[in-house]
Amino acid sequence: MTPQEAIQIMIDAGATQGDIAILCKVTQPAISQILSGKNARPNYTLGTELVRLGKLAQRRKGKNNEKN
């Protein structure tokens, strides 16, 4: 999973770019740049945090689908 994919998964799960930025302690424009591909390679710390959160959102979304 790339940081860009992770952001999209979180957005699909209902988060906003602002929500993601707060969780990662960065600005919303930084998240927007990663999502748009303008910053395809964020620093290691941010990239790994985005992937971690993306995987968490993916698991939660899967659990919600099991309930329906």
PyMOL commands that set and color helices and strands:
alter all, ss='L'
color gray80, all
select helices_A, chain A and resi 3-12+17-24+28-36+44-67
alter helices_A, ss='H'
color red, helices_A
deselect
rebuild
show_as cartoon
